[in-house]
Amino acid sequence: MSIHTHSDDRMACPSCDQLYDMSGLAHLQKARCGTCNHLLATYREDAYAHVVAFSISGLIFFVLACCYPFMSFKSSGMESVMTLPQAITQIKGEGMWDLAILVACFILIIPALVMVLTGALGISLLAGWRNYWAKDVAKLIFHLQVWSMVEVFFIGVLVSLFKIAHMATVGIGIAFWSYAAFVIFFTLALSNLDTFYTWKRLEELEP
Ligand SMILES: [Zn+2]
């Protein structure tokens, strides 16, 4: 036990302020508020080892998703192949540079940044380092994860695929599957980073 354990196992429900004792949760057990059913925390053993593994896997698939063709379109004898960065450049080329910036931020820049930060925080928590930056990084992750729209983007792509399927022959590239794998690892990494337990660990490790 660290001498810095000024935080205890109590937690107030974020939506109704009811106070709960969170000690004694078993692996994968979820704690919900008895008053408003708000999900309070999920306890996972080896959570930070999983966070690190999922973040690194996610980043590898992210790089593949940016480098390889995402989709190909064949229409009246013409075929065009596009990577994700090329698709964004094309949106900009159509004069919609504001949309291009939004798409680049929500599907590439913010998700990649969240994954890098999550991996770094996971390594720090796993190793038990007393970092002055860890708390700020955790705050940034919990703020930014709301703004990464990887799942929304992926559903959007699937819907547009069905819509254009009758106009052109659509081929799915390696980057499509890589991005799908990235979305899965992104979700897994963040679901292992439970807000309550991460914060408790950070307070134990405060320099
Ligand atoms: Zn509640």
Residues whose N, C-alpha, C, O or C-beta is under 5 A from the ligand:
A	BS01	ZN	C13 S15 C16 Q18 C33 T35 C36 N37 H38
